[in-house]
Amino acid sequence: MSQCDLVIFDWDGTLMDSVDRIVDSWQRACSELSMAVNCAESVRSIIGLSIESAIDTLVPDMAPERVEPFIQAYRSWYLERSDVPTPLFDGAEALLHELKGQGYQLAVATGKGRQGLERVLDVSGLRPLFDASRTPSEAASKPHPDMILQLCGELNCQPGRAVMVGDALFDLEMANRAGAIGVGVSYGAGSVDVLRSASPKGIIHHPMELLELL
């Protein structure tokens, strides 16, 4: 992987330990709207998708008029009302600084909407480290390759010289479809066995282990 120029990171479950808050917010939104509450395992399985795609996956029979109220309830819980903390993973910030110092371009490809990503970039203090970002507000939801292809176009990088790092099968499938290199992380929402099914270049168990692969 010495010929890589661009490292693209998923956000939730890869850089930020936000999986439990996502599960909590989803389940509370379900309760608030008197819907059946999805189990935690089910909610974890859709982390990485846009919220619209997540609804299509977990609640395919949701009435169209209930979609927007559910989205608003979920976002309200996630942004304001849930008390589940969302720290950066240990080593995540140090990894980004090290990669930046080595001359890599850095980007984010996330299932968060643009508003949500802008908020966490500011709250985390990581904004200056990234050269570009994509969300489902500007590109097709994972696992479509659109996010990676757009980022590569913006940053003048061939997809084969880009690495996509993520904790979900959607991230690795997106990398495969874009012709990029996939690296899974075991400490987020996805299981190692599921990640391996996408044949990633490697699976890391701590953020700093990415340096060894690169």
C-alpha positions in Angstrom: 0.0 0.0 0.0 3.0 2.3 -0.4 1.5 3.8 -3.5 -1.5 5.4 -1.7 -2.0 9.2 -1.8 -5.5 9.6 -0.2 -6.9 8.1 3.0 -10.7 8.3 3.3 -12.3 7.7 6.7 -15.8 6.8 7.7 -16.9 8.8 10.7 -19.2 6.9 13.1 -17.6 3.8 14.5 -14.3 4.6 12.8 -13.1 7.9 14.1 -15.8 8.7 16.7 -17.2 6.2 19.2 -20.8 7.2 18.4 -22.4 3.8 17.8 -24.2 3.6 21.2 -25.6 7.1 20.8 -26.9 6.2 17.3 -28.6 3.1 18.7 -30.0 5.1 21.7 -31.3 7.9 19.4 -32.9 5.5 16.9 -34.7 3.5 19.6 -35.9 6.6 21.4 -37.3 8.0 18.2 -39.1 4.8 17.6 -40.6 5.0 21.1 -41.5 8.6 20.7 -43.5 7.9 17.5 -45.1 4.8 19.0 -43.3 2.5 16.6 -41.9 -1.0 17.2 -38.4 -0.5 18.6 -35.6 -2.1 16.6 -33.1 -4.1 18.6 -29.6 -2.7 19.1 -28.1 -5.3 16.8 -30.4 -4.3 14.0 -29.6 -0.6 14.4 -25.9 -1.3 14.5 -26.2 -3.1 11.2 -27.4 0.0 9.3 -24.8 2.4 10.7 -23.0 3.9 7.7 -26.1 4.2 5.5 -27.9 7.5 5.0 -30.8 7.8 7.4 -33.2 7.4 4.4 -31.5 4.1 3.4 -31.5 3.0 7.0 -35.2 3.5 7.2 -35.8 1.6 4.0 -33.7 -1.3 5.4 -35.1 -1.5 9.0 -38.7 -0.1 8.5 -39.5 -0.8 4.9 -43.2 -0.4 5.5 -43.0 3.0 7.1 -45.7 5.2 5.8 -44.3 8.1 3.7 -45.9 10.7 5.9 -44.0 9.3 8.9 -40.6 9.4 7.4 -39.8 13.1 8.0 -41.1 13.1 11.6 -39.0 10.1 12.3 -35.9 11.7 10.8 -36.5 14.9 12.9 -37.1 12.9 16.1 -33.9 10.8 15.5 -31.8 13.9 14.8 -33.2 15.7 17.8 -32.3 12.8 20.1 -28.8 12.4 18.5 -27.9 16.1 18.5 -29.5 17.4 21.7 -31.4 14.9 23.9 -29.4 11.7 24.2 -26.9 11.7 27.1 -24.7 8.9 25.6 -21.2 10.3 25.1 -19.5 10.3 21.7 -15.7 10.6 22.3 -13.1 10.1 19.6 -11.6 6.7 19.6 -8.3 6.5 21.5 -5.5 7.1 18.9 -7.8 8.5 16.2 -6.6 12.1 16.4 -3.0 11.1 16.7 -3.4 8.9 13.6 -4.8 11.8 11.6 -2.0 14.1 12.6 0.6 11.5 11.8 -0.9 10.8 8.3 -1.1 14.5 7.6 2.5 15.0 8.6 3.5 12.2 6.3 1.9 14.0 3.4 -1.3 12.0 2.9 -4.5 13.7 1.8 -7.3 13.0 4.2 -11.0 12.9 3.6 -14.3 11.8 5.2 -17.0 9.7 3.5 -19.9 9.3 6.0 -23.6 8.3 6.2 -24.2 11.5 8.2 -26.0 14.3 6.6 -24.0 17.5 5.8 -25.3 19.4 8.8 -24.4 16.6 11.1 -20.9 16.2 9.7 -20.2 19.9 9.9 -21.2 19.9 13.6 -18.9 17.0 14.6 -16.0 18.4 12.6 -16.3 21.5 14.7 -17.0 19.8 18.0 -14.1 17.3 17.5 -11.6 20.0 16.4 -10.6 17.8 13.4 -11.8 20.0 10.6 -8.4 21.4 9.7 -7.0 17.9 9.1 -9.3 17.0 6.2 -9.0 18.1 2.6 -12.5 17.2 1.6 -15.6 15.3 2.7 -18.7 13.7 1.2 -22.1 12.9 2.8 -25.4 11.6 1.4 -26.4 15.2 1.0 -24.0 15.4 -2.0 -23.6 11.8 -3.2 -25.3 8.5 -3.3 -25.5 6.5 -0.1 -23.0 3.7 0.6 -22.3 1.2 -0.8 -22.6 3.1 -4.1 -19.0 4.2 -5.0 -20.1 7.8 -5.7 -18.6 9.3 -2.5 -15.1 7.8 -3.2 -15.2 8.7 -6.9 -16.2 12.3 -6.1 -13.5 12.7 -3.5 -10.9 11.2 -5.8 -12.0 13.6 -8.6 -11.8 16.6 -6.3 -8.4 15.7 -4.9 -6.9 14.5 -8.2 -6.3 11.0 -7.0 -6.8 7.8 -8.9 -9.2 5.5 -7.0 -6.6 2.7 -7.0 -4.4 5.0 -4.9 -7.1 5.7 -2.3 -7.7 3.8 0.9 -11.2 3.7 2.4 -11.2 3.0 6.2 -14.4 2.0 7.8 -16.2 -0.3 10.4 -19.1 -1.3 8.2 -19.5 -3.7 5.3 -21.0 -0.8 3.4 -17.6 1.0 3.6 -15.7 -1.9 2.2 -18.2 -2.7 -0.5 -18.1 1.0 -1.5 -14.3 0.7 -1.8 -14.5 -2.4 -3.9 -17.0 -0.8 -6.3 -14.9 2.3 -6.6 -11.7 0.3 -7.3 -10.2 1.7 -4.1 -8.4 -0.2 -1.3 -10.5 -1.2 1.7 -9.4 -1.4 5.3 -11.8 -2.5 8.0 -11.8 -1.6 11.7 -12.9 -4.1 14.3 -13.7 -1.6 17.1 -16.8 -0.1 15.6 -20.2 -1.5 14.6 -19.3 -4.3 12.3 -18.0 -7.8 13.1 -14.7 -9.0 11.9 -16.3 -11.9 10.0 -18.7 -9.6 8.2 -15.8 -7.3 7.3 -13.7 -10.1 6.0 -16.5 -11.1 3.6 -15.5 -8.0 1.5 -11.9 -9.1 1.2 -10.3 -5.9 2.7 -6.6 -5.3 2.5 -6.5 -5.6 6.2 -8.5 -5.2 9.4 -7.1 -3.0 12.2 -8.0 -3.3 15.9 -6.7 0.2 16.9 -6.5 3.4 14.8 -2.7 3.6 15.0 -2.4 0.1 13.4 -3.3 1.8 10.1 0.2 3.2 9.9 1.7 -0.3 9.7 -0.6 -1.2 6.7 0.3 2.1 4.9 
